[in-house]
């Protein structure tokens, strides 16, 4: 199993997860917060095309995650997987041009040899889900767009071999930013986004024994810095700075293999 980000941040998010078993390769696009043209360009940068994608999973309906997902599903016949609440919010329910599969927290699904387990998170969306992917031997956990840690999140991400973890903002930078008070409250609230220290607290609840790759994701351009995110999670993980991968808005990150 390997994975690569096409971009991560408030201007757009997309992550490709790929599993090869024998001669069969399965590729899933988790979120597609870019225009169809930009998503295609970024896929090409990763050595792929839209036609290579077997399914699109959507975590929630915010524009930096839904982007052109419905357009690509309609144009290329790609199945869409998401929760009922998200499907309703984006208008996918009843759209005859979209092959819609509804997901529920804790109910796993399989796409060929790739196992996918949805779990719920606290975020200001209709029915947000995050995901854990497994090839049967190794697991990749993804957690972005959550306002705080929960015991359910800890249980869902326990024992992962790789983790994509939101480190959205530094609390001091957010407090002193140009954002208006309501937006600061929304981002920093329990249904908003994870601060660096909150991400570190979640990481501290997890067993790191199998963790090979740690990615800091969804960093705010305005209210965070890569060094601050690295310092926060490494205070828990205890590895070198270069071991923490930063998912950037422009470049995401290159393929990481498990």
C-alpha positions in Angstrom: 0.0 0.0 0.0 1.2 3.5 -0.8 -0.3 7.0 -0.5 0.3 10.5 -1.8 -1.3 13.9 -1.2 -2.2 16.1 -4.2 -2.5 19.1 -1.8 -3.5 19.8 1.7 -4.9 23.0 3.2 -7.9 25.4 3.2 -7.6 25.9 -0.6 -8.1 22.2 -1.4 -7.4 18.6 -0.2 -7.0 15.3 -2.0 -5.2 12.1 -1.0 -4.6 9.1 -3.2 -4.4 5.6 -1.6 -3.2 2.8 -3.8 -3.1 -1.0 -3.1 -1.6 -3.5 -5.5 -2.3 -7.3 -5.1 -0.8 -9.4 -7.7 -1.7 -7.9 -11.1 -4.6 -5.8 -9.6 -4.2 -2.2 -8.4 -6.9 -0.3 -6.6 -6.7 3.5 -6.3 -9.0 5.6 -4.1 -9.1 9.4 -4.1 -10.0 10.6 -0.6 -11.5 14.1 -1.1 -11.2 16.2 -4.2 -11.1 19.8 -3.2 -9.8 21.1 -6.5 -11.3 22.0 -9.9 -11.5 19.1 -12.4 -8.6 20.7 -14.4 -6.4 21.1 -11.3 -7.2 17.7 -10.0 -6.2 16.2 -13.3 -3.0 18.2 -13.3 -2.1 17.1 -9.8 -2.9 13.5 -10.6 -0.6 13.6 -13.6 2.2 15.0 -11.3 1.7 11.8 -9.3 2.0 9.6 -12.4 -1.8 9.0 -12.6 -4.8 10.1 -14.6 -8.5 10.5 -13.6 -9.2 7.2 -15.4 -6.9 5.4 -12.9 -9.2 6.3 -10.0 -11.5 3.4 -8.9 -13.5 5.4 -6.3 -13.8 8.8 -4.7 -14.4 9.0 -0.9 -15.6 12.3 0.5 -15.1 13.1 4.2 -17.6 16.0 4.3 -19.2 18.7 2.2 -16.9 21.7 2.7 -15.7 23.1 -0.6 -12.0 22.4 0.1 -12.9 18.7 0.2 -15.7 18.3 -2.2 -14.4 20.5 -5.1 -14.9 18.8 -8.4 -15.7 15.3 -6.9 -19.2 15.2 -8.3 -18.1 16.4 -11.7 -15.5 13.7 -12.0 -17.9 11.0 -10.8 -20.4 12.1 -13.5 -18.0 12.5 -16.3 -15.8 9.4 -15.7 -18.4 7.1 -14.1 -16.4 6.9 -10.8 -18.4 5.6 -7.8 -18.8 8.1 -5.0 -18.6 6.9 -1.3 -19.7 9.1 1.5 -22.1 9.4 4.4 -25.9 10.1 4.0 -25.5 13.5 5.5 -22.7 14.5 3.2 -24.5 13.1 0.2 -27.6 15.1 1.0 -25.5 18.3 1.6 -23.8 18.1 -1.8 -26.9 17.1 -3.8 -25.7 13.6 -4.7 -28.8 11.8 -3.4 -31.1 11.1 -6.3 -28.6 12.1 -9.0 -28.9 9.4 -11.6 -25.6 10.3 -13.1 -23.7 9.4 -9.8 -23.2 5.8 -8.5 -23.6 6.6 -4.8 -22.5 4.3 -2.0 -23.5 5.3 1.5 -21.1 4.8 4.4 -21.7 4.5 8.1 -19.4 4.9 11.1 -17.9 1.6 12.1 -19.2 -0.4 9.1 -16.2 -1.4 7.1 -16.3 -1.8 3.3 -13.9 -3.5 0.9 -12.8 -2.3 -2.5 -11.1 -5.4 -4.0 -8.3 -6.1 -1.4 -8.3 -2.6 0.2 -10.3 -2.5 3.5 -11.8 0.9 4.4 -13.2 1.7 7.9 -15.1 5.0 8.4 -15.2 6.7 11.7 -16.9 9.9 13.0 -15.2 13.1 14.1 -16.4 16.3 15.7 -16.6 18.9 12.9 -19.1 21.5 11.8 -20.5 19.5 8.9 -23.6 17.3 8.3 -22.2 13.9 8.9 -18.4 14.0 8.6 -16.3 10.8 8.4 -12.6 10.1 8.5 -11.0 6.8 7.4 -8.6 4.0 8.2 -7.3 2.0 5.2 -5.8 -1.5 5.4 -4.3 -4.0 3.0 -4.8 -6.7 5.7 -1.3 -6.3 7.1 -0.7 -2.6 7.4 -3.0 0.3 8.1 -3.1 4.0 7.2 -5.1 6.3 9.4 -6.3 9.7 8.3 -7.6 12.4 10.6 -8.2 15.9 9.3 -11.0 18.4 10.0 -11.7 17.6 13.6 -12.2 20.1 16.4 -10.8 18.0 19.2 -9.7 14.5 20.1 -12.2 11.9 21.4 -11.9 8.4 22.7 -13.5 7.2 19.5 -10.8 8.8 17.5 -8.1 7.2 19.6 -9.8 3.8 19.3 -10.1 4.2 15.5 -6.5 5.1 15.0 -4.8 2.8 17.4 -1.8 0.9 16.1 -1.5 2.5 12.6 1.5 2.0 10.4 1.1 5.5 8.9 -0.9 8.5 10.1 -2.0 11.6 8.3 -2.8 14.0 11.1 -4.3 17.5 11.0 -2.0 20.2 12.5 -4.1 23.1 11.4 -3.0 26.0 13.5 -0.9 27.4 16.3 -3.1 28.8 19.0 -1.1 31.9 19.5 -0.8 32.7 15.8 -4.6 32.2 15.4 -5.4 34.4 18.3 -3.2 37.2 16.9 -4.3 36.8 13.3 -6.3 39.1 11.1 -9.3 36.8 11.2 -12.4 38.2 12.7 -13.5 36.9 16.1 -16.3 34.6 14.8 -13.9 32.8 12.4 -11.3 32.4 15.2 -13.9 30.9 17.4 -15.0 28.5 14.7 -11.5 27.3 13.8 -10.4 27.0 17.4 -13.7 25.5 18.6 -14.6 21.9 19.4 -16.2 21.5 16.0 -13.4 23.3 14.1 -9.8 22.3 13.3 -7.0 20.7 15.3 -4.4 23.0 16.8 -0.8 21.7 16.9 -1.0 20.9 20.6 -4.4 19.1 20.2 -2.8 16.9 17.4 0.1 16.1 19.7 -2.4 15.2 22.5 -4.2 12.8 20.2 -0.9 11.3 19.1 0.1 10.8 22.7 -3.0 8.5 23.2 -1.8 6.2 20.4 0.6 3.3 20.4 3.5 4.4 18.2 5.2 0.9 18.0 4.3 0.3 14.3 4.2 3.9 13.2 6.5 4.3 10.1 5.2 7.5 8.6 3.7 10.6 10.3 2.3 13.3 8.1 1.3 16.8 9.5 -1.6 17.9 7.2 -4.1 20.7 6.6 -1.7 23.4 7.9 -3.1 26.9 7.8 -1.0 29.3 5.6 -2.0 32.2 7.9 -1.9 30.6 11.3 0.8 27.9 11.4 4.4 27.1 10.4 5.9 23.7 9.5 8.5 24.0 12.2 5.8 24.5 14.9 3.8 21.5 13.7 6.9 19.3 13.6 7.9 20.4 17.1 4.5 19.7 18.5 4.1 16.1 17.2 7.8 15.3 17.6 7.6 16.1 21.3 5.4 13.0 21.5 6.8 10.8 18.7 10.4 11.5 19.5 11.9 11.3 16.0 14.0 13.6 13.9 12.5 16.7 12.3 12.9 15.2 8.8 10.9 12.1 9.9 7.7 14.2 10.1 6.4 14.8 6.6 4.6 18.1 5.9 1.7 18.0 3.5 1.7 21.3 1.7 -1.0 23.2 -0.2 0.9 23.4 -3.4 2.6 20.1 -3.6 1.0 17.8 -1.0 3.6 15.1 -0.5 5.2 12.4 -2.7 4.4 8.7 -2.5 5.0 7.0 0.8 5.0 3.2 0.9 4.0 0.7 3.6 
